[in-house]
């Protein structure tokens, strides 16, 4: 076999050669083979002439259309490398074989100015989050520059820089194919499936190390941030929706942990569950990470389409490696495509985004995109002629791992006191009770919190199916022992919305028939409207907010994701056939119940609902009584 330096030079010099370099799990791997572009995830050819074969795939953001979600289409291909040879390399030998030296950037700058981006942030907070379209959204912009090297040499040079200087990445990689070249260091495994165990790794919050490295004091300030904490909890909720869809046992949470990289630190949780699904289907059902899109996912895609100026390409998609296993199937390892540089004929693009929540400060989000860009440029050792300070390697990490600091570890661990025990432990079947054997239909109003609701209802012994609001028939609505009318985005007063109109029909149909009904969040508001209770926007949206509220005879710690509320005069406890449980000061209605129905404004299925499963059991039992 040709010596490694010559092989690397040959691959770099051949414009038709396709190869992938991956540094993971302490080693470096080289994948070579032919390229094939396919239309859909199901078309990824995992079976070859001789049986199962290994395939590496670059999955663009536009594939989210396979889930029926919106995406601007720029034609970025779902590109597969059909792996003919997979080698493990000596990291030191490979590093020595790769080109070295600084590559100078010029003409650098963002495609959207700081002022324009700050305006977009303000608009999203006011018009999207403020009007109930979702809890958080990630809006990106692109840093662009020219560089003075050919694309393949630049990619290998920057891959070497990452091998030498980056730490903490889940994957460090270089993907080199004709017309599509990328190099990066992703901190986040989006989804991994091995031996029937599915793992997701939600990461949020970005702490850029100050000059001289992070310290206990600077990191403690970051970890104490309300915005950072809420961001992480919201993305964990969103990824639990996905886990509940693909895993029979929902998903167990462990963490939180620090993800310490060379110039940045993030916070993360790990989610694990079991699944027998085809890995391509697992990937399809988990497109894409809320950390780079938003929540709820379907509406996040629409918001991205309304506010981003150009298509995303591969940004926020995944790099996916499908590897044959001993059971005759395939394992899946798929990191998110972030902290990645895309190269095209002497130009580079670095997409970066900020997570916008109700507490976001436009100037802070602008700064976050600058910090992320500087982190990428610094990591690859790129030198920008006009802004060399941003790429200077003067913010090295502290010598000791701050995660090992007792004060930092205690601050991280304290977060779990706010979370539901249900999701922090194995979710074995509930002891048989009054709900066992009953059937439940959960109607999805475009918020996949319904998958978590369904999982909890199954835990309580019910036989559950989920149906979309625009697909469920009246006959199916009528046949279930219990209908759970689910949550969703938007204004509950908007009768012109087909989704709101259909949810009104479903709620009214069950009420008219006297058939058991449990209404959640949006559907709770619709039920309240049917009793003549006023619906009003909150002065400040509750998106990822934990409150302890009265739910009839019990005080319950519940997570809220709502922009609108049903409201009565304080002290009102009954309206018509409905018993009302409300805030003693504001009159905001937290729950309703009556003969054959119950409702709740909060999300009992959320990780923020410490009393969620017990409250859900009581309300479902009341509706079915």
C-alpha positions as CSV (number, residue, x, y, z in Angstrom):
1,X,0.0,0.0,0.0
2,X,1.2,3.5,-0.8
3,X,2.7,5.3,2.2
4,X,0.3,7.6,4.0
5,X,1.9,10.9,3.0
6,X,1.8,10.0,-0.6
7,X,-1.8,8.7,-0.4
8,X,-3.0,12.0,1.3
9,X,-1.2,14.0,-1.4
10,X,-2.8,11.9,-4.1
11,X,-6.3,12.3,-2.7
12,X,-5.8,16.0,-2.4
13,X,-4.5,16.4,-5.9
14,X,-7.2,14.3,-7.6
15,X,-10.3,16.5,-8.2
16,X,-12.4,13.5,-8.8
17,X,-11.4,11.6,-5.6
18,X,-13.9,11.4,-2.7
19,X,-12.9,10.8,0.9
20,X,-13.8,11.5,4.5
21,X,-11.5,11.9,7.5
22,X,-13.1,11.5,10.9
23,X,-11.4,11.9,14.3
24,X,-13.6,10.4,17.0
25,X,-13.3,8.1,20.1
26,X,-9.6,8.9,20.3
27,X,-8.8,7.7,16.8
28,X,-8.7,8.9,13.2
29,X,-10.5,7.1,10.3
30,X,-10.2,7.4,6.5
31,X,-13.2,6.5,4.4
32,X,-12.9,6.3,0.6
33,X,-15.4,5.2,-2.1
34,X,-17.7,6.5,-4.8
35,X,-20.3,9.2,-4.3
36,X,-24.0,8.8,-4.9
37,X,-26.6,11.6,-4.5
38,X,-30.1,10.4,-3.5
39,X,-33.5,12.1,-3.0
40,X,-34.7,10.7,0.4
41,X,-33.3,9.1,3.5
42,X,-35.0,5.9,2.6
43,X,-33.0,5.9,-0.6
44,X,-29.6,5.7,1.2
45,X,-28.3,2.4,-0.1
46,X,-27.5,0.4,3.0
47,X,-27.6,-2.9,1.0
48,X,-24.9,-3.6,-1.6
49,X,-24.4,-6.5,-4.0
50,X,-22.7,-8.5,-1.3
51,X,-25.1,-7.6,1.6
52,X,-25.0,-4.8,4.2
53,X,-22.5,-2.0,3.4
54,X,-21.2,1.0,5.1
55,X,-22.4,4.4,3.9
56,X,-21.4,8.0,5.0
57,X,-24.1,10.6,4.2
58,X,-24.2,14.4,4.4
59,X,-27.8,15.3,5.1
60,X,-28.9,18.8,4.2
61,X,-31.4,20.9,6.2
62,X,-33.8,20.8,3.3
63,X,-34.5,17.0,4.0
64,X,-36.7,18.2,6.8
65,X,-39.4,18.4,4.1
66,X,-39.6,14.6,4.4
67,X,-41.4,15.3,7.7
68,X,-43.8,17.7,6.0
69,X,-42.0,20.8,7.4
70,X,-41.0,23.9,5.4
71,X,-37.5,24.5,4.1
72,X,-36.1,26.8,1.4
73,X,-34.7,24.5,-1.3
74,X,-31.3,25.3,-2.7
75,X,-30.7,21.9,-4.2
76,X,-28.0,20.9,-1.7
77,X,-27.7,17.1,-2.3
78,X,-28.2,14.3,0.2
79,X,-24.7,13.1,-0.7
80,X,-23.6,9.5,0.1
81,X,-20.1,8.1,0.1
82,X,-20.4,4.3,-0.5
83,X,-17.5,3.2,1.6
84,X,-15.2,0.9,-0.3
85,X,-12.4,1.1,2.2
86,X,-12.5,2.1,5.9
87,X,-9.1,2.4,7.6
88,X,-7.9,3.4,11.1
89,X,-5.0,5.7,10.9
90,X,-2.2,6.6,13.3
91,X,-3.1,10.2,14.4
92,X,0.5,11.4,14.7
93,X,1.5,9.9,11.3
94,X,-1.6,11.4,9.6
95,X,-1.0,14.8,11.2
96,X,2.5,14.9,9.9
97,X,1.3,13.9,6.4
98,X,-1.2,16.8,6.3
99,X,-0.3,20.2,4.9
100,X,0.4,22.9,7.5
101,X,0.8,26.6,7.7
102,X,-1.5,29.6,7.9
103,X,-4.0,30.4,5.2
104,X,-4.9,34.0,4.9
105,X,-8.5,35.2,4.7
106,X,-9.6,38.4,3.0
107,X,-12.9,40.2,2.2
108,X,-14.4,38.7,5.3
109,X,-17.7,39.7,6.8
110,X,-21.2,38.6,7.5
111,X,-23.9,38.4,4.8
112,X,-26.2,40.3,7.2
113,X,-24.9,43.3,9.1
114,X,-25.0,43.4,12.9
115,X,-27.8,46.1,12.8
116,X,-29.9,43.9,10.4
117,X,-29.4,40.8,12.5
118,X,-30.4,42.7,15.7
119,X,-33.5,43.8,13.9
120,X,-34.4,40.2,13.0
121,X,-33.9,39.2,16.6
122,X,-36.3,41.9,17.8
123,X,-38.8,40.9,15.1
124,X,-38.7,37.2,16.0
125,X,-39.2,37.9,19.7
126,X,-42.1,40.3,19.1
127,X,-43.9,38.6,16.2
128,X,-43.1,35.0,16.7
129,X,-42.5,34.2,20.4
130,X,-44.7,37.1,21.5
131,X,-47.6,35.8,19.4
132,X,-47.4,32.2,20.6
133,X,-45.6,30.7,17.6
134,X,-43.1,28.9,19.8
135,X,-40.7,28.9,22.7
136,X,-37.4,29.4,21.0
137,X,-36.0,29.8,17.5
138,X,-32.5,29.6,16.0
139,X,-31.8,32.2,13.3
140,X,-28.5,32.0,11.5
141,X,-26.3,34.3,9.4
142,X,-23.2,33.4,7.4
143,X,-19.7,34.6,7.7
144,X,-18.0,34.7,4.3
145,X,-14.4,35.2,3.2
146,X,-11.9,34.5,0.4
147,X,-8.8,32.4,1.1
148,X,-5.5,32.0,-0.7
149,X,-5.3,28.3,-1.3
150,X,-7.0,25.6,-3.3
151,X,-10.0,24.1,-1.6
152,X,-8.7,20.6,-1.0
153,X,-5.4,21.9,0.4
154,X,-7.2,24.3,2.6
155,X,-9.6,21.6,3.9
156,X,-6.7,19.3,4.9
157,X,-4.7,22.2,6.4
158,X,-7.6,23.2,8.6
159,X,-8.3,19.6,9.5
160,X,-4.7,19.3,10.7
161,X,-5.2,22.5,12.8
162,X,-8.3,21.0,14.4
163,X,-6.4,17.8,15.2
164,X,-3.6,19.7,16.8
165,X,-5.5,22.3,18.7
166,X,-9.2,21.5,19.1
167,X,-10.4,19.5,22.1
168,X,-13.8,18.3,23.3
169,X,-15.3,17.8,19.8
170,X,-17.6,14.8,19.3
171,X,-16.4,14.5,15.7
172,X,-13.6,16.4,13.9
173,X,-13.9,15.8,10.2
174,X,-13.1,16.7,6.7
175,X,-15.5,15.7,3.9
176,X,-14.0,16.1,0.4
177,X,-16.1,15.3,-2.6
178,X,-16.3,16.9,-6.0
179,X,-18.1,20.3,-5.6
180,X,-18.8,19.8,-1.9
181,X,-16.1,20.2,0.7
182,X,-16.5,20.8,4.4
183,X,-14.3,20.7,7.5
184,X,-15.4,21.1,11.1
185,X,-15.4,20.0,14.7
186,X,-19.0,19.3,15.9
187,X,-19.5,19.3,19.6
188,X,-22.8,17.6,19.5
189,X,-24.0,14.0,18.6
190,X,-27.5,14.5,17.3
191,X,-28.5,10.9,17.3
192,X,-26.6,7.6,17.8
193,X,-28.1,4.1,17.5
194,X,-26.0,1.2,18.6
195,X,-27.2,-2.3,19.6
196,X,-30.8,-1.1,19.9
197,X,-29.9,1.8,22.2
198,X,-30.7,5.3,20.9
199,X,-28.8,8.3,22.3
200,X,-29.4,12.0,21.8
201,X,-27.2,14.8,23.2
202,X,-28.9,18.2,23.5
203,X,-26.4,20.9,24.0
204,X,-27.2,24.6,24.6
205,X,-25.6,27.8,25.8
206,X,-22.3,29.2,24.5
207,X,-19.7,30.5,26.8
208,X,-16.7,32.0,24.9
209,X,-13.6,31.7,27.0
210,X,-12.1,35.1,28.0
211,X,-8.5,35.9,27.3
212,X,-6.4,33.7,29.5
213,X,-9.0,31.0,29.7
214,X,-12.2,30.3,31.6
215,X,-12.3,30.6,35.4
216,X,-14.6,29.4,38.1
217,X,-16.0,32.9,38.5
218,X,-16.6,33.5,34.8
219,X,-18.1,30.1,34.2
220,X,-20.3,30.4,37.3
221,X,-21.8,33.6,35.9
222,X,-22.6,31.8,32.7
223,X,-24.1,28.8,34.4
224,X,-26.3,31.1,36.5
225,X,-27.8,32.8,33.5
226,X,-31.6,32.4,33.3
227,X,-31.5,32.5,29.5
228,X,-28.8,29.8,29.3
229,X,-30.7,27.5,31.7
230,X,-34.1,28.0,30.0
231,X,-32.5,27.3,26.6
232,X,-31.1,24.0,27.7
233,X,-34.4,22.8,29.4
234,X,-36.4,23.8,26.3
235,X,-34.1,21.8,23.9
236,X,-34.2,18.8,26.3
237,X,-38.0,18.9,26.1
238,X,-37.9,19.1,22.3
239,X,-35.5,16.2,22.0
240,X,-37.5,14.1,24.4
241,X,-40.4,14.6,22.0
242,X,-38.3,12.9,19.4
243,X,-37.1,10.2,21.7
244,X,-40.7,9.4,22.7
245,X,-41.5,9.0,19.0
246,X,-38.6,6.5,18.2
247,X,-38.1,4.7,21.5
248,X,-40.5,2.3,23.2
249,X,-39.4,3.5,26.7
250,X,-39.4,7.2,26.0
251,X,-36.0,8.5,27.0
252,X,-34.1,8.7,30.3
253,X,-32.2,11.8,31.0
254,X,-28.7,12.0,32.6
255,X,-26.6,15.0,33.2
256,X,-26.2,17.9,33.0
257,X,-22.5,18.0,32.0
258,X,-20.1,20.6,30.7
259,X,-18.9,20.3,27.1
260,X,-15.5,22.0,27.3
261,X,-13.8,22.8,24.0
262,X,-10.7,24.9,23.2
263,X,-12.4,28.2,23.0
264,X,-16.0,27.6,24.0
265,X,-17.9,25.7,26.7
266,X,-21.5,24.4,26.4
267,X,-23.9,22.6,28.8
268,X,-25.5,19.3,27.8
269,X,-27.7,16.4,28.8
270,X,-27.7,12.8,27.5
271,X,-31.0,11.1,26.6
272,X,-31.2,7.3,26.1
273,X,-33.9,4.9,25.1
274,X,-34.4,1.6,23.2
275,X,-35.6,1.3,19.6
276,X,-35.9,-1.3,16.9
277,X,-36.5,1.1,14.1
278,X,-34.4,1.2,10.9
279,X,-31.7,3.8,11.5
280,X,-32.8,5.8,8.4
281,X,-36.2,6.1,10.0
282,X,-34.7,7.1,13.3
283,X,-32.8,9.8,11.5
284,X,-35.9,10.9,9.7
285,X,-38.0,11.1,12.8
286,X,-35.4,13.2,14.6
287,X,-34.7,15.8,11.9
288,X,-33.4,18.1,13.2
289,X,-31.9,19.2,16.5
290,X,-33.9,21.9,18.3
291,X,-30.6,23.4,19.4
292,X,-30.2,24.6,15.8
293,X,-33.8,25.0,14.7
294,X,-36.2,25.8,17.6
295,X,-39.3,24.6,19.3
296,X,-41.9,23.4,18.4
297,X,-40.1,21.9,15.5
298,X,-42.7,22.3,12.8
299,X,-43.3,25.9,13.5
300,X,-39.6,26.5,13.9
301,X,-39.1,25.5,10.3
302,X,-41.8,28.0,9.2
303,X,-40.2,30.8,11.3
304,X,-36.8,30.0,9.8
305,X,-38.3,30.3,6.4
306,X,-39.8,33.6,7.2
307,X,-36.7,35.3,8.7
308,X,-33.6,33.7,7.3
309,X,-32.4,35.4,4.1
310,X,-31.1,32.4,2.3
311,X,-31.3,28.5,2.4
312,X,-29.3,26.7,5.0
313,X,-27.4,24.2,2.9
314,X,-25.9,21.6,5.2
315,X,-26.0,23.9,8.3
316,X,-28.1,22.2,11.1
317,X,-28.3,19.0,9.1
318,X,-26.2,16.0,10.1
319,X,-23.2,13.9,8.9
320,X,-24.4,10.3,9.3
321,X,-22.3,7.1,9.3
322,X,-24.2,3.9,8.8
323,X,-22.0,0.9,9.8
324,X,-23.1,-2.8,9.4
325,X,-23.4,-4.6,12.8
326,X,-23.4,-8.2,13.9
327,X,-27.2,-8.4,13.9
328,X,-27.4,-7.8,10.1
329,X,-28.5,-4.2,10.5
330,X,-26.7,-0.9,10.8
331,X,-25.5,1.2,13.7
332,X,-25.8,5.0,13.2
333,X,-23.5,7.8,14.4
334,X,-24.8,11.3,13.4
335,X,-23.3,14.5,14.7
336,X,-24.9,17.9,13.9
337,X,-23.3,20.0,11.2
338,X,-22.3,23.0,13.2
339,X,-18.9,24.7,13.8
340,X,-18.2,23.8,10.2
341,X,-16.5,25.6,7.3
342,X,-17.8,25.1,3.7
343,X,-15.3,25.7,0.9
344,X,-16.2,26.5,-2.7
345,X,-13.6,27.8,-5.2
346,X,-11.5,29.9,-2.9
347,X,-14.4,31.1,-0.8
348,X,-15.5,29.9,2.6
349,X,-18.8,30.1,4.5
350,X,-19.2,29.7,8.2
351,X,-22.9,29.6,9.2
352,X,-23.6,30.5,12.8
353,X,-26.9,31.0,14.7
354,X,-28.2,32.2,18.0
355,X,-31.1,30.7,20.1
356,X,-33.7,33.4,20.6
357,X,-36.0,33.1,23.6
358,X,-38.2,35.6,25.4
359,X,-35.3,36.9,27.5
360,X,-33.0,37.4,24.5
361,X,-31.1,40.7,24.1
362,X,-30.5,41.6,20.4
363,X,-27.0,42.9,21.1
364,X,-26.2,39.7,23.1
365,X,-27.3,37.5,20.2
366,X,-25.2,39.5,17.7
367,X,-22.3,39.0,20.0
368,X,-23.0,35.3,20.2
369,X,-22.7,34.9,16.5
370,X,-19.4,36.8,16.5
371,X,-18.1,34.6,19.3
372,X,-19.1,31.4,17.4
373,X,-17.5,32.6,14.2
374,X,-14.3,33.6,16.0
375,X,-14.2,30.2,17.7
376,X,-14.3,28.4,14.3
377,X,-11.8,30.7,12.7
378,X,-9.5,30.4,15.7
379,X,-9.8,26.6,15.8
380,X,-8.8,26.2,12.2
381,X,-6.0,28.6,12.5
382,X,-7.3,30.9,9.8
383,X,-5.8,34.4,9.7
384,X,-8.1,37.2,8.6
385,X,-6.2,40.2,7.2
386,X,-8.5,42.9,8.6
387,X,-9.6,41.1,11.8
388,X,-6.7,39.0,12.9
389,X,-7.6,39.5,16.6
390,X,-10.7,37.4,16.2
391,X,-8.7,34.4,15.0
392,X,-5.8,34.8,17.5
393,X,-5.3,31.8,19.7
394,X,-5.2,33.9,22.9
395,X,-8.2,32.4,24.6
396,X,-6.9,29.0,25.5
397,X,-8.7,26.9,28.0
398,X,-7.9,26.8,31.7
399,X,-5.3,24.2,32.6
400,X,-7.8,22.2,34.8
401,X,-11.2,20.9,33.7
402,X,-13.7,23.2,35.3
403,X,-16.2,20.4,35.3
404,X,-14.2,18.8,38.1
405,X,-14.4,21.9,40.3
406,X,-16.8,21.1,43.2
407,X,-18.5,24.5,43.1
408,X,-19.2,24.2,39.3
409,X,-20.3,20.5,39.7
410,X,-22.7,21.5,42.5
411,X,-24.2,24.3,40.4
412,X,-24.8,22.0,37.5
413,X,-26.3,19.3,39.7
414,X,-28.7,21.8,41.3
415,X,-30.5,22.2,38.0
416,X,-32.0,18.7,38.3
417,X,-33.9,19.7,41.5
418,X,-36.2,21.6,39.1
419,X,-36.9,18.6,36.8
420,X,-39.4,15.8,36.8
421,X,-38.2,12.5,38.4
422,X,-40.2,10.6,35.8
423,X,-37.7,11.5,33.0
424,X,-34.7,11.0,35.2
425,X,-35.2,7.3,35.8
426,X,-36.1,4.1,33.9
427,X,-39.8,4.3,33.0
428,X,-41.2,0.9,33.9
429,X,-44.9,0.2,33.4
430,X,-47.1,1.7,36.0
431,X,-48.9,-0.6,38.4
432,X,-52.3,-1.6,37.1
433,X,-55.0,0.9,38.1
434,X,-58.2,2.4,36.9
435,X,-56.8,3.5,33.6
436,X,-55.3,0.1,32.5
437,X,-56.8,-1.2,29.3
438,X,-58.7,1.9,28.3
439,X,-58.0,3.4,24.9
440,X,-56.8,7.0,24.3
441,X,-56.5,9.1,21.1
442,X,-54.0,11.9,21.3
443,X,-54.8,14.6,18.7
444,X,-51.6,16.4,17.6
445,X,-52.1,20.1,16.8
446,X,-48.6,20.5,15.5
447,X,-46.6,20.2,18.7
448,X,-45.0,16.9,19.3
449,X,-45.2,17.2,23.0
450,X,-48.0,14.8,22.1
451,X,-45.4,12.0,21.8
452,X,-44.4,12.6,25.4
453,X,-48.0,12.8,26.5
454,X,-48.7,9.5,24.7
455,X,-45.7,7.9,26.4
456,X,-46.8,9.0,29.8
457,X,-50.4,7.7,29.1
458,X,-49.0,4.3,28.1
459,X,-47.0,4.3,31.3
460,X,-50.3,4.8,33.1
461,X,-51.8,1.7,31.4
462,X,-53.7,3.2,28.5
463,X,-53.7,1.9,24.9
464,X,-52.7,5.1,23.0
465,X,-52.6,6.2,19.4
466,X,-51.6,9.6,18.0
467,X,-53.3,11.3,15.1
468,X,-52.7,14.6,13.4
469,X,-55.4,17.2,13.5
470,X,-55.8,17.2,9.8
471,X,-55.9,13.4,9.3
472,X,-58.1,12.2,12.1
473,X,-61.7,11.3,11.2
474,X,-64.8,11.9,13.3
475,X,-65.3,8.2,13.5
476,X,-61.8,7.8,15.1
477,X,-62.5,10.7,17.4
478,X,-65.8,9.0,18.5
479,X,-64.3,5.6,19.1
480,X,-61.7,6.3,21.7
481,X,-62.5,5.9,25.4
482,X,-60.5,9.1,26.0
483,X,-59.6,11.9,23.6
484,X,-56.6,14.0,24.6
485,X,-56.8,17.2,22.6
486,X,-53.2,18.3,22.4
487,X,-51.1,21.5,22.4
488,X,-50.0,23.5,19.5
489,X,-48.7,26.9,18.5
490,X,-50.8,30.0,17.5
491,X,-53.6,32.2,18.7
492,X,-56.6,30.2,20.0
493,X,-58.9,33.0,19.0
494,X,-58.0,32.7,15.3
495,X,-61.0,30.9,13.8
496,X,-59.6,31.5,10.3
497,X,-56.8,28.9,11.0
498,X,-57.9,25.5,9.7
499,X,-56.0,23.9,12.6
500,X,-57.7,26.0,15.3
501,X,-61.1,25.4,13.6
502,X,-60.6,21.6,13.5
503,X,-59.4,21.5,17.1
504,X,-62.6,23.5,18.1
505,X,-64.7,20.9,16.3
506,X,-63.0,18.0,18.0
507,X,-63.3,19.5,21.5
508,X,-67.0,20.5,20.9
509,X,-67.8,17.0,19.4
510,X,-66.6,15.2,22.5
511,X,-68.3,17.7,24.9
512,X,-71.6,17.5,23.0
513,X,-71.5,13.7,23.2
514,X,-70.5,13.7,26.9
515,X,-67.5,11.6,25.9
516,X,-64.4,11.7,28.1
517,X,-62.0,14.6,27.1
518,X,-58.7,15.8,28.4
519,X,-57.6,19.2,26.8
520,X,-54.0,20.4,27.0
521,X,-52.6,24.0,26.6
522,X,-54.0,25.2,23.2
523,X,-57.0,22.8,23.5
524,X,-57.5,23.9,27.2
525,X,-57.9,27.5,25.9
526,X,-60.3,26.3,23.2
527,X,-62.4,24.4,25.8
528,X,-62.4,27.5,28.0
529,X,-63.6,29.6,25.1
530,X,-66.5,27.2,24.7
531,X,-67.6,28.1,28.2
532,X,-67.4,31.8,27.4
533,X,-64.2,32.4,29.3
534,X,-62.1,35.3,27.9
535,X,-58.9,34.4,26.1
536,X,-56.2,37.1,26.3
537,X,-52.4,37.3,25.5
538,X,-50.1,37.3,28.5
539,X,-48.1,40.4,29.1
540,X,-44.9,38.3,28.9
541,X,-45.1,34.8,27.3
542,X,-44.5,31.7,29.4
543,X,-42.0,29.8,27.3
544,X,-40.2,27.2,29.4
545,X,-41.4,28.6,32.7
546,X,-41.9,26.5,35.8
547,X,-44.7,27.5,38.1
548,X,-46.3,26.0,41.2
549,X,-50.1,26.5,40.6
550,X,-53.4,25.2,42.1
551,X,-54.9,22.3,40.2
552,X,-58.1,21.9,42.2
553,X,-57.2,20.1,45.5
554,X,-53.5,20.0,44.8
555,X,-50.6,22.4,44.3
556,X,-48.6,21.2,41.3
557,X,-45.2,22.2,39.9
558,X,-45.8,22.5,36.2
559,X,-44.0,23.6,33.1
560,X,-45.7,26.3,30.9
561,X,-45.3,27.1,27.2
562,X,-48.0,29.5,26.5
563,X,-48.5,33.0,25.1
564,X,-52.3,33.2,25.6
565,X,-54.3,32.3,28.7
566,X,-58.0,31.8,29.6
567,X,-58.8,34.4,32.3
568,X,-61.7,34.8,34.8
569,X,-62.3,37.4,37.6
570,X,-60.2,36.4,40.6
571,X,-62.2,34.2,43.0
572,X,-64.4,32.6,40.3
573,X,-64.5,28.9,40.9
574,X,-67.3,27.8,38.5
575,X,-68.7,28.8,35.1
576,X,-71.6,26.8,33.9
577,X,-70.7,23.1,34.0
578,X,-67.0,23.8,34.5
579,X,-65.2,23.9,37.8
580,X,-62.4,26.5,37.5
581,X,-59.0,26.4,39.1
582,X,-57.3,29.8,38.6
583,X,-54.7,32.2,39.9
584,X,-55.9,34.0,43.0
585,X,-54.5,37.3,41.8
586,X,-54.7,37.4,38.0
587,X,-57.6,35.0,37.4
588,X,-55.5,33.0,34.8
589,X,-57.2,29.7,34.5
590,X,-54.8,26.8,35.1
591,X,-57.4,23.9,34.9
592,X,-61.0,23.1,34.2
593,X,-63.0,20.0,35.0
594,X,-66.6,18.8,34.9
595,X,-68.6,15.7,34.1
596,X,-66.5,13.8,31.5
597,X,-63.9,16.4,30.9
598,X,-60.8,18.0,32.4
599,X,-58.1,20.4,31.1
600,X,-54.8,21.9,32.0
601,X,-52.9,24.9,30.7
602,X,-49.5,23.6,31.5
603,X,-47.5,20.8,29.9
604,X,-47.7,17.9,32.3
605,X,-45.3,15.9,30.1
606,X,-42.5,18.5,30.2
607,X,-39.3,17.9,32.1
608,X,-40.3,21.0,34.0
609,X,-43.4,19.4,35.4
610,X,-42.2,17.8,38.7
611,X,-45.8,16.9,39.5
612,X,-46.7,16.1,35.9
613,X,-47.3,12.4,35.9
614,X,-49.4,12.4,39.1
615,X,-51.5,15.3,37.9
616,X,-52.0,13.7,34.5
617,X,-53.2,10.5,36.2
618,X,-55.7,12.4,38.3
619,X,-57.1,14.5,35.4
620,X,-57.4,11.5,33.0
621,X,-59.1,9.4,35.8
622,X,-61.6,12.3,36.4
623,X,-62.4,12.5,32.7
624,X,-62.9,8.8,32.4
625,X,-64.8,8.4,35.7
